[in-house]
Amino acid sequence: MSPPANTVNPPANTVNPGGNVARQHPGPLLEVRGLVKHFPIRGGLFGGVIDKVHAIDGVSFTVDEGETLGVVGESGCGKSTTGRCILRLIEPTAGTVWFDGLEVTAMNRQALRANSRAMQIIFQDPFASLNPRMTVASIIGEALAIHRLASSRTQAEQRIVELLETVGLHPDHMRRFPHEFSGGQRQRIGIARALAVSPRLIVCDEPVSALDVSIQAQVINLLEDLQERFRLSYLFIAHDLSVVEHISDRVAVMYLGRIVEIASSKALYRHPRHPYTEALLSAVPIPDPALKRKRIVLGGEVPNPIHPPAGCHFHPRCPHTMERCRIEAPILRDLGNRHHAACHLND
Ligand code: SF4
């Protein structure tokens, strides 16, 4: 996809008291429409394209200002690719992404760079995403320098101190290197780096998956505090439904490159309408011993995304498969109250 030059202006640089750019557009903050990403597979004598991986196959959703949309699914379902395509760290094959009324997928390089201030990412492995040769001050300072957010060295240092305190670290930590920190502290540095440019949306790509359970809760609490303080929106990607339940307003469940169900967190956990969501939920421990949920064990592995099954992608593993499921792909049907599910059982 080659975006036409100068079709999109960078967002206006008005700053609200929280530090981030003021709202420009009355609709959803983020709108993803029919996003597709196919990775070509090359081979043969001349290295031509011989096949493709269907990483994302027509994903659509919105995220409102101040909202958290959780995205869950097994490894390889396309959730991280979705996050990266939204930020254009990976170029989508088709579909559009709109942020505050501007089409991100049509932005030229200059507009994309300006927009990157408003859309940030936190990665799963904080160690791999932090340059081991840079001090914390350089890591956070780099983000400030790229967007010219400090007019002097003193001002940059003041901002770095403020950011470290905001994420629960000590100002003295700025002189240290990433290897001197624990996993949880490194994730806090990653969060401080993302916050440095006062974003409005943060793609949290499995931000707690690599951390111990007790540390996971601390980082999630921090993200919630920051959301309230700075009115942030999150796209919170995780493979575990129990992680996203607490933090998400709504949850989208992905399977083999498609969203199979999307609903408010409460509705999805109490009244799932897709057999795959039911199976995922059945594996989530329930704190109340009086409540019992029958464990649904899915047979087989996630099918190969190079040749996904025809019809409903889930049919080879679904306990309710009908003849129709093998032929006809179910559409994501509106079930009311912003609850959508893609299953013929809902017809
Ligand atoms: Fe199962 Fe059919 Fe529903 Fe797919 S459409 S989830 S195979 S019942």
Residues whose N, C-alpha, C, O or C-beta is under 5 A from the ligand:
A	BS01	SF4	P275 C312 F314 H315 C318 H320 T321 M322 C325 P330 A342 C343 H344 L345
